[in-house]
Amino acid sequence: MSESDRDFGRGAGPSCALHPEQVAAGTCTRCGNFMCDMCSEGGSSPRCPTCRARAGTTFPLNRDTWTVNALWEVCWKAFQREWAMLSLAVLISFGVSLGSQFLVTLGQGIGTALDSTALAVALGLVGVVVQLVVQGLVQLGLLRVYFDVLGGQRADVARLFTQMHKVGPYLLTMLVVVAIIVVPLFIVGGLGFLAAMGTGLLHGIREEAASGEIRNTVVPVLAVLGGTTLVLLFPLIYVTLPLYFVQPELAYEDAPPSPLQVLRRCWDYARGQRLAMVGVSFIAGLVVLGGFLVCCVGVIPATAMAQLLLAGLYLTLRSGSDEGSDPSHG
């Protein structure tokens, strides 16, 4: 082989599409591009990194065969492999939250400095909206990091800021979610009010207030309202529990579907799995609590592990569902 051939790699076989300096060890089964050992993860992946990112993560569990122990083992192994970068991603997301909180304070401060209550309230509300949107979009990016790690890839902190193009679908979907939560709460409160009226307790309050002895009536009223709320709260939680999957669904799809389609998918994922969802959420809460108990030093990695566990639950219940059976997305 001549020196010129050696310089340009001719005669040494095809080169990797992503790493031209590396000799290809195979081809991607999806796009057909050549890929080296690094791209195929030592021959364990039939797809190149680009196609893995487009077609979604490869997750070993599915809704038909999973167990809590299996989910913990998968997530724990992934966490052990990438705990440092995952902790850094969580830390950055916390920093973004604090930074966006500054917008609220800044808006209120400007209104106060101009001696305008209306302007302070308006700027404060704008700041709150911006804060919630920024935090939400960064949370979508954080979920993408979790999906990558659970799929065997490295944690790329830059992924935190790759979801900003979803601001429109995110806002629209969150408005629908808020309506779904707020309207039932108003109904629960209204039913509690009607229950208090039906028992005559509200009339009793007026009479007791006139005589200056209101305490004897307030306690029964609070008991009725509290009891009614508790009776209706658990069914409300049961019905709205699938809403937990809204953010993961928005993060998973490169081109998010309509809000109604997102909600329909989330209800499909949670079908028959609500009790398991509560159990995994409880375990995740214990993990975070454990982080706080370690002198707060472990709260960052504990939060990363807890959120990784919940992201794994989403991938598990998505796999094999009617809406998530297609492995490709975007």
Secondary structure, DSSP 8 states (H G I E B T S, - for coil): --HHHHHTTTTS--B-SS-TTSB--EE-TTT--EE-TTTTTTTT-SS-HHHHHHH----S--TTT--HHHHHHHHHHHHHHHHHHHHHHHHHHHHHHHHHHHHHHHHHHHHHHTT-HHHHHHHHHHHHHHHHHHHHHHHHHHHHHHHHHHTT----GGGGGS-GGGHHHHHHHHHHHHHHHHHHHHHHHHHHHHHHHHTTHHHHHHHHHHHT--HHHHHHHHHHHHHHHHHHHHHHHHHHGGGGGHHHHHHH-SS---HHHHHHHHHHHHTTTHHHHHHHHHHHHHHHHHHHHTTTTTHHHHHHHHHHHHHHHHHHHHTTSTTT-S----
